[in-house]
Amino acid sequence: MVFSALSEKLQDTFRRLRGKGKLTEKDVDEALREVKLALLEADVNFRVVRNFINRVRERAVGQEVINSLTPGQMVIKIVHQELTGMMGAKAEKLKTSDRPPSVYLLAGLQGAGKTTTAGKLAGYLQKQGRRPLLVAADVYRPAAVKQLEVLGAQLSVPVFSDPGRDPVAIAAAAVEKARQTQRDVVLIDTAGRLHIDEELMGELAAIKAAVNPVEILLVVDAMTGQDAVNVAQNFNEQLGLTGLILTKLDSDTRGGAALSIREITGCPIKFVGSGEKLDGIEVFHPERLASRILGMGDVLTLIEKAEATVEAEQAKALMKKIQKDEFTLEDFLDQMRQVQKMGPLDQILGMLPGLKPKQLQGFVLDEKSMKHIEAIIQSMTPQERRTPQIINASRRRRIAQGSGRPVQEVNRLLNQFEQSKKMMKQLGKIGKGGLPRLPFW
C-alpha cells in the first residue's frame, strides 16, 4: 500500500486523540510532534513539514477545536484538509489546445519511466475518445524507439519516428504529421540523462520552441525521494513545467516526494503511475490520497476502477444472485478475475475505509495464485461448486488431489468464499448502482 508506514503511524496517533474527551494544547503538541516525525521519516521535505505542522497547530489550538464535543475528530479533519492542500487541493486536468493537435512534451531523467509513461498516457487519452500520436524523439538511448513502437502496437496507437534526424526536427515533423492524419494529441517522448546538464536542457528548450507544447510534463521517479523534488525544481526553473507525473508511487518507497513536490515547485501533480501494465496510470486526486493515508479509504476511486472493469448489467445480475443466496464458487472465480483486472489487491483493499496497512499484508492476487484457485474450483463437481456446504473432509481430500494443491489450501479457499459473501454485502452499502461486489483472497 502507498505510504503504509506513514499511514500506520498517523492512524495510531489520531486513534489516541479520538480517545480523549477533551484536548489541551499539550495533547495537540504531543500529537503533532509524532506527526512531524512520521512525515520526516517518510522523506517529506523538512521545510514542507515545518510549514504543515505550523498551519495545523495554529488551527488545532483554536477555540473551535478545544471546545468541540469531538476535538479529536476536528484535529483529524484539519490534518486532512492541510494534507490535501499541501498536495494541491484538487485534481488538475490536462490542458488542450484551441487548435488541434494538443502537444504534450514529456521530459525527465533517464530511468524515470518516460517511455512507458508516454504509452500509458496514450492509452488513457485513447479511452477518453482522443486520437493520440506517439513520437520517438529519444535518438540516443539504444532501443528507445523500438520500445515505444512496441507500446504503440499494443495500444493500436501510431508511432512517429525518423532516426536519421535530430530530435527537434522529429518533433516538428510529428506535429505536421498529426495535422495531416487528424490526430488530436501528440505525445513527445524525449531523451533523458543520468543527471541534468546544459545539453539536455538546450535540446528540450529547442523542442519547446519548435512545437509550442500545451503541456510540459516532467516524469519523476517517486522512489528517489528528495532527489525527485530537486530534479523537479531544476527542470521547472529552466523549462517552465506545467505538470508532473510521479512513477512508482505504488512501490515500497517512503513516498515523501508526492507530499513535498507541489509545495516546493508550485507544479501540480497531474498523474501517478500505478503498476507496470499499460493501464497503470491514474489522475492524481490529492484529497483521495490524503483520505487513504489517514485511513478514511478512497471509495470514489474504488468505484471508478470497478465501473471501468465490470459492465453495469453484469454487476446487477451478480447482485441478484447475492440477494437470493445463489452466489456460487463459479461466480466467485469470475469475480476474482475481475478484481485482478482492477490492479494489485492490496491497493484495492487499501481504498476501503478503516483498514490498517498491517491488515493488508499478505494479500496477493497474481497469475500464480489465480491458477491455484482455478485448479481447485475446476476439480470440484458442478454440484460442489453450486453448494459448497456439501464438501466434507473426504471431498476436500479428493479436490486437493485432483488440483495438485494441499488440503489446507482447499480449506482456505472455502473459508474465503464464505467471508467474501459477507464482505460483498457490506460493500453493497457503500457502492452505487453499477458497483460490483468484490471478493477477497
C-alpha positions as CSV (number, residue, x, y, z in Angstrom):
1,M,0.0,0.0,0.0
2,V,1.1,3.6,-0.7
3,F,2.6,5.3,2.4
4,S,1.9,2.2,4.5
5,A,4.4,3.1,7.3
6,L,3.3,6.8,7.4
7,S,-0.4,5.8,7.3
8,E,0.1,3.3,10.2
9,K,1.9,5.9,12.4
10,L,-0.6,8.7,11.7
11,Q,-3.6,6.4,12.3
12,D,-2.2,5.3,15.6
13,T,-1.5,8.9,16.7
14,F,-5.0,10.0,15.9
15,R,-6.6,6.9,17.4
16,R,-5.2,8.1,20.7
17,L,-6.5,11.6,20.2
18,R,-10.0,10.3,19.5
19,G,-10.0,8.5,22.8
20,K,-9.7,11.8,24.7
21,G,-12.8,13.6,25.8
22,K,-11.2,17.0,25.9
23,L,-8.0,18.2,24.3
24,T,-5.4,20.5,25.7
25,E,-2.7,22.4,23.9
26,K,-0.2,19.8,25.3
27,D,-2.2,17.0,23.8
28,V,-2.2,18.7,20.4
29,D,1.6,19.4,20.6
30,E,2.4,15.8,21.5
31,A,0.3,14.5,18.6
32,L,1.8,17.0,16.2
33,R,5.3,16.0,17.3
34,E,4.6,12.4,16.3
35,V,3.1,13.6,13.0
36,K,6.2,15.6,12.3
37,L,8.5,12.6,13.0
38,A,6.3,10.4,10.8
39,L,6.4,12.8,7.9
40,L,10.2,13.3,8.1
41,E,10.7,9.5,8.2
42,A,8.5,9.3,5.1
43,D,11.1,11.6,3.4
44,V,8.9,14.6,3.2
45,N,10.9,17.8,2.8
46,F,11.7,19.4,6.2
47,R,10.5,22.9,5.1
48,V,7.2,21.4,3.9
49,V,6.9,19.5,7.2
50,R,7.6,22.6,9.3
51,N,5.1,24.8,7.4
52,F,2.5,22.0,7.5
53,I,2.8,21.5,11.3
54,N,2.6,25.3,11.9
55,R,-0.6,25.5,9.9
56,V,-2.2,22.6,11.6
57,R,-1.2,23.8,15.1
58,E,-2.5,27.3,14.5
59,R,-5.9,25.9,13.6
60,A,-5.9,22.9,16.1
61,V,-5.4,25.0,19.2
62,G,-8.2,27.4,18.4
63,Q,-11.4,27.6,20.4
64,E,-13.3,25.8,17.6
65,V,-11.3,22.6,18.4
66,I,-10.7,22.9,22.1
67,N,-14.3,23.5,22.9
68,S,-15.6,21.0,20.4
69,L,-17.6,17.9,21.5
70,T,-15.3,15.8,19.4
71,P,-12.0,17.6,19.4
72,G,-10.0,14.6,18.2
73,Q,-12.1,14.3,15.1
74,M,-11.8,18.1,14.5
75,V,-8.0,17.8,14.6
76,I,-8.1,14.9,12.1
77,K,-10.4,17.0,9.8
78,I,-7.8,19.8,9.9
79,V,-4.9,17.5,9.2
80,H,-6.9,16.0,6.2
81,Q,-7.6,19.5,4.8
82,E,-4.0,20.7,5.2
83,L,-2.6,17.4,3.8
84,T,-4.8,17.8,0.8
85,G,-3.8,21.4,0.3
86,M,-0.2,20.5,0.6
87,M,-0.6,18.2,-2.4
88,G,-2.6,20.6,-4.5
89,A,-6.2,20.7,-3.1
90,K,-7.8,19.3,-6.3
91,A,-7.2,17.2,-9.4
92,E,-5.7,19.1,-12.3
93,K,-6.9,18.3,-15.8
94,L,-4.6,18.2,-18.8
95,K,-4.9,21.4,-20.9
96,T,-6.0,21.2,-24.5
97,S,-5.1,23.4,-27.5
98,D,-7.7,25.5,-29.2
99,R,-6.3,24.3,-32.5
100,P,-5.5,20.6,-32.6
101,P,-3.3,18.8,-32.1
102,S,-2.6,19.3,-28.4
103,V,1.1,18.7,-28.0
104,Y,2.4,17.2,-24.7
105,L,6.2,17.2,-24.1
106,L,7.4,14.5,-21.7
107,A,10.7,15.2,-20.0
108,G,12.7,13.7,-17.2
109,L,16.0,12.0,-16.2
110,Q,17.0,8.6,-17.6
111,G,15.3,5.7,-15.8
112,A,12.3,7.7,-14.6
113,G,10.0,5.8,-16.9
114,K,9.2,8.4,-19.6
115,T,8.8,6.0,-22.5
116,T,6.4,3.7,-20.5
117,T,4.5,6.7,-19.2
118,A,4.1,8.0,-22.7
119,G,2.5,4.7,-23.7
120,K,0.3,4.7,-20.6
121,L,-0.8,8.3,-21.2
122,A,-1.6,7.5,-24.8
123,G,-3.8,4.6,-23.6
124,Y,-5.5,6.8,-21.1
125,L,-6.3,9.6,-23.7
126,Q,-7.5,7.0,-26.2
127,K,-10.1,5.8,-23.6
128,Q,-11.2,9.5,-23.3
129,G,-12.0,9.4,-27.0
130,R,-8.8,11.2,-28.2
131,R,-6.6,10.1,-31.1
132,P,-3.0,10.2,-29.9
133,L,0.2,10.0,-31.9
134,L,3.3,8.9,-30.1
135,V,6.6,10.5,-31.1
136,A,10.0,8.8,-30.6
137,A,12.3,11.8,-30.1
138,D,14.9,9.9,-28.0
139,V,17.5,9.1,-30.6
140,Y,20.3,8.4,-28.1
141,R,19.2,5.5,-25.9
142,P,19.5,2.1,-27.5
143,A,16.2,0.5,-28.3
144,A,14.2,3.6,-27.1
145,V,12.4,3.9,-30.5
146,K,11.7,0.2,-30.6
147,Q,10.3,0.2,-27.0
148,L,7.9,3.0,-28.0
149,E,6.9,1.2,-31.2
150,V,6.1,-2.0,-29.1
151,L,4.0,0.0,-26.7
152,G,2.2,1.7,-29.6
153,A,1.4,-1.6,-31.3
154,Q,-0.1,-3.0,-28.0
155,L,-2.4,0.1,-27.9
156,S,-3.0,0.3,-31.6
157,V,-1.6,3.9,-31.5
158,P,0.7,5.0,-34.3
159,V,4.3,5.9,-33.5
160,F,6.2,8.6,-35.5
161,S,10.0,8.2,-35.7
162,D,12.8,9.3,-38.0
163,P,16.2,8.1,-36.6
164,G,18.1,10.0,-39.3
165,R,17.0,13.4,-38.0
166,D,17.7,15.3,-34.8
167,P,15.0,15.4,-32.0
168,V,13.9,18.9,-32.8
169,A,13.2,18.1,-36.5
170,I,11.5,14.9,-35.5
171,A,9.1,16.7,-33.1
172,A,8.2,19.4,-35.6
173,A,7.6,16.8,-38.4
174,A,5.5,14.7,-36.0
175,V,3.2,17.7,-35.3
176,E,2.7,18.2,-39.0
177,K,2.0,14.5,-39.5
178,A,-0.6,14.7,-36.8
179,R,-2.4,17.5,-38.5
180,Q,-2.4,15.6,-41.8
181,T,-3.8,12.4,-40.2
182,Q,-6.3,14.1,-37.9
183,R,-4.5,13.1,-34.7
184,D,-5.6,15.5,-32.0
185,V,-2.9,14.6,-29.4
186,V,0.9,14.5,-29.9
187,L,2.9,12.8,-27.1
188,I,6.7,13.5,-27.5
189,D,9.0,11.1,-25.7
190,T,12.3,12.9,-25.2
191,A,15.8,11.8,-24.3
192,G,16.9,11.7,-20.7
193,R,20.3,11.9,-19.0
194,L,21.6,10.4,-15.8
195,H,21.8,14.0,-14.4
196,I,20.7,17.5,-15.5
197,D,23.2,19.1,-18.0
198,E,23.2,22.0,-20.4
199,E,23.0,19.8,-23.5
200,L,19.8,18.1,-22.2
201,M,18.1,21.4,-21.3
202,G,19.2,23.0,-24.5
203,E,17.6,20.3,-26.6
204,L,14.4,20.4,-24.6
205,A,14.2,24.2,-24.9
206,A,14.7,23.9,-28.7
207,I,11.9,21.3,-28.9
208,K,9.6,23.5,-26.8
209,A,10.3,26.5,-29.2
210,A,9.7,24.4,-32.3
211,V,6.3,22.8,-31.3
212,N,4.9,25.1,-28.6
213,P,3.5,22.3,-26.4
214,V,0.4,23.0,-24.4
215,E,1.8,20.9,-21.6
216,I,5.4,20.2,-20.5
217,L,5.1,17.2,-18.2
218,L,8.0,16.1,-16.0
219,V,8.1,12.4,-15.3
220,V,9.7,11.8,-11.9
221,D,10.5,8.6,-10.1
222,A,8.9,8.8,-6.7
223,M,11.4,6.3,-5.3
224,T,14.2,8.8,-5.5
225,G,12.6,10.8,-2.6
226,Q,14.0,14.3,-2.1
227,D,16.1,14.0,-5.2
228,A,12.8,13.9,-7.2
229,V,11.9,17.3,-5.6
230,N,15.4,18.8,-6.5
231,V,15.1,17.5,-10.1
232,A,11.6,19.0,-10.5
233,Q,12.8,22.3,-9.2
234,N,15.7,22.4,-11.7
235,F,13.5,21.4,-14.7
236,N,10.8,23.9,-13.7
237,E,13.3,26.8,-13.4
238,Q,14.8,26.1,-16.8
239,L,11.8,24.9,-18.8
240,G,8.7,26.2,-17.1
241,L,6.8,23.0,-16.3
242,T,3.0,22.8,-16.4
243,G,2.7,19.5,-14.6
244,L,4.3,16.4,-13.0
245,I,3.8,12.7,-13.4
246,L,5.0,10.5,-10.5
247,T,6.0,7.0,-11.4
248,K,6.5,4.0,-9.0
249,L,4.2,5.5,-6.3
250,D,2.8,2.0,-5.8
251,S,6.2,0.6,-4.7
252,D,7.5,0.3,-1.2
253,T,9.0,3.8,-1.4
254,R,8.5,6.1,1.5
255,G,6.9,8.4,-1.0
256,G,7.7,11.8,0.5
257,A,8.1,13.3,-3.0
258,A,4.4,13.1,-3.5
259,L,3.8,15.2,-0.4
260,S,6.6,17.7,-1.0
261,I,6.9,18.3,-4.7
262,R,3.8,20.5,-5.2
263,E,4.6,22.9,-2.3
264,I,8.3,23.2,-3.3
265,T,7.9,23.6,-7.1
266,G,4.3,25.0,-7.4
267,C,3.7,22.5,-10.2
268,P,0.6,20.3,-10.0
269,I,0.9,16.5,-9.9
270,K,-1.4,15.5,-12.8
271,F,-0.9,11.7,-12.9
272,V,0.6,8.9,-10.9
273,G,1.9,5.6,-12.2
274,S,0.5,2.6,-10.5
275,G,1.8,-0.8,-11.7
276,E,3.6,-1.9,-14.8
277,K,0.7,-2.6,-17.1
278,L,-0.3,0.0,-19.7
279,D,-3.5,0.9,-17.8
280,G,-1.4,1.6,-14.7
281,I,-1.9,5.4,-14.7
282,E,-4.3,7.4,-12.7
283,V,-5.4,11.1,-12.4
284,F,-3.9,12.4,-9.2
285,H,-6.6,13.3,-6.6
286,P,-4.9,15.0,-3.6
287,E,-8.0,14.6,-1.3
288,R,-8.3,10.9,-2.1
289,L,-4.7,10.2,-1.3
290,A,-5.0,12.2,2.0
291,S,-8.0,10.1,2.9
292,R,-6.1,6.9,2.2
293,I,-3.1,8.0,4.3
294,L,-5.4,8.8,7.3
295,G,-7.3,5.5,7.0
296,M,-10.5,7.0,5.6
297,G,-10.4,4.9,2.4
298,D,-10.9,6.0,-1.2
299,V,-14.3,4.7,-2.2
300,L,-14.6,7.1,-5.2
301,T,-11.5,5.6,-6.9
302,L,-12.7,2.1,-6.0
303,I,-16.0,2.8,-7.7
304,E,-14.3,4.2,-10.8
305,K,-12.0,1.2,-11.1
306,A,-14.9,-1.2,-10.7
307,E,-17.1,0.6,-13.2
308,A,-14.3,0.6,-15.7
309,T,-13.8,-3.1,-15.3
310,V,-17.3,-4.6,-15.0
311,E,-20.4,-3.7,-17.0
312,A,-23.4,-2.5,-15.2
313,E,-25.7,-5.3,-16.3
314,Q,-23.2,-7.9,-15.2
315,A,-23.0,-6.2,-11.8
316,K,-26.8,-6.2,-11.4
317,A,-27.1,-9.8,-12.3
318,L,-24.4,-10.6,-9.7
319,M,-26.3,-8.6,-7.0
320,K,-29.5,-10.5,-7.7
321,K,-27.6,-13.8,-7.1
322,I,-26.2,-12.5,-3.8
323,Q,-29.7,-11.3,-2.6
324,K,-31.1,-14.7,-3.5
325,D,-28.2,-16.6,-1.9
326,E,-27.4,-18.2,-5.2
327,F,-23.7,-16.9,-5.4
328,T,-21.6,-19.9,-6.4
329,L,-17.9,-20.7,-6.5
330,E,-18.0,-20.2,-10.2
331,D,-19.3,-16.7,-9.6
332,F,-16.5,-16.3,-7.0
333,L,-13.9,-17.3,-9.6
334,D,-15.3,-14.9,-12.1
335,Q,-15.2,-12.0,-9.6
336,M,-11.6,-12.9,-8.7
337,R,-10.7,-12.4,-12.3
338,Q,-12.5,-9.1,-12.4
339,V,-10.6,-7.9,-9.2
340,Q,-7.3,-8.9,-10.8
341,K,-8.0,-6.6,-13.7
342,M,-8.5,-3.7,-11.3
343,G,-5.0,-3.8,-10.0
344,P,-3.0,-5.2,-7.1
345,L,-5.3,-6.5,-4.4
346,D,-3.5,-4.6,-1.5
347,Q,-4.2,-1.4,-3.4
348,I,-7.8,-2.2,-3.9
349,L,-8.3,-3.2,-0.2
350,G,-6.4,0.0,0.8
351,M,-9.3,2.0,-0.6
352,L,-11.7,0.6,1.9
353,P,-12.3,2.8,5.0
354,G,-11.0,1.6,8.3
355,L,-8.4,-1.0,7.1
356,K,-5.0,-0.5,8.6
357,P,-1.9,-1.1,6.4
358,K,-0.7,-4.1,8.5
359,Q,-4.1,-5.8,7.9
360,L,-3.4,-5.8,4.2
361,Q,-0.1,-7.7,4.4
362,G,-0.1,-10.9,2.5
363,F,-2.9,-10.1,0.2
364,V,-1.6,-11.1,-3.2
365,L,-3.6,-12.0,-6.3
366,D,-1.2,-12.7,-9.0
367,E,-1.2,-15.1,-12.0
368,K,0.2,-18.0,-9.9
369,S,-2.5,-17.5,-7.2
370,M,-5.2,-17.4,-9.8
371,K,-4.1,-20.7,-11.4
372,H,-4.2,-22.4,-8.0
373,I,-7.7,-21.1,-7.3
374,E,-8.9,-22.2,-10.8
375,A,-7.3,-25.6,-10.3
376,I,-9.1,-26.1,-7.0
377,I,-12.5,-25.0,-8.3
378,Q,-12.3,-26.9,-11.5
379,S,-11.5,-30.1,-9.5
380,M,-15.0,-29.8,-8.0
381,T,-18.1,-31.3,-9.4
382,P,-20.8,-28.9,-10.6
383,Q,-22.9,-29.7,-7.5
384,E,-20.0,-28.9,-5.2
385,R,-19.5,-25.5,-7.0
386,R,-23.1,-24.6,-6.6
387,T,-23.5,-25.9,-3.0
388,P,-20.0,-25.8,-1.3
389,Q,-21.5,-26.7,2.1
390,I,-21.7,-30.3,1.0
391,I,-17.9,-30.5,0.7
392,N,-16.9,-32.7,3.6
393,A,-13.5,-34.0,4.6
394,S,-13.3,-36.8,2.0
395,R,-14.4,-34.5,-0.8
396,R,-11.8,-32.0,0.2
397,R,-9.1,-34.6,0.0
398,R,-10.3,-35.6,-3.5
399,I,-10.4,-32.0,-4.6
400,A,-6.9,-31.4,-3.2
401,Q,-5.5,-34.5,-5.0
402,G,-7.2,-33.5,-8.3
403,S,-5.9,-30.0,-8.2
404,G,-2.4,-30.8,-7.0
405,R,-2.8,-28.4,-4.1
406,P,-2.7,-29.1,-0.3
407,V,-5.9,-29.7,1.6
408,Q,-5.1,-26.6,3.7
409,E,-5.4,-24.5,0.6
410,V,-8.7,-26.0,-0.3
411,N,-10.0,-25.2,3.2
412,R,-8.7,-21.7,3.0
413,L,-10.4,-21.1,-0.3
414,L,-13.8,-22.4,1.0
415,N,-13.4,-20.2,4.1
416,Q,-12.6,-17.1,2.0
417,F,-15.6,-17.9,-0.2
418,E,-17.9,-17.7,2.8
419,Q,-16.2,-14.5,4.1
420,S,-16.4,-12.9,0.7
421,K,-20.2,-13.2,0.6
422,K,-20.4,-11.3,3.9
423,M,-17.9,-8.6,2.7
424,M,-19.8,-8.2,-0.6
425,K,-23.0,-7.3,1.3
426,Q,-21.0,-4.7,3.3
427,L,-19.6,-3.2,0.1
428,G,-23.1,-3.0,-1.3
429,K,-23.9,-0.4,1.3
430,I,-21.1,2.0,0.0
431,G,-21.5,1.2,-3.7
432,K,-23.9,2.7,-6.2
433,G,-25.9,1.1,-8.9
434,G,-23.1,-0.3,-11.1
435,L,-20.5,-1.1,-8.4
436,P,-19.6,-4.8,-8.5
437,R,-19.3,-6.6,-5.2
438,L,-15.7,-7.6,-4.7
439,P,-14.4,-10.8,-3.2
440,F,-11.2,-11.0,-1.2
441,W,-8.4,-13.6,-1.3
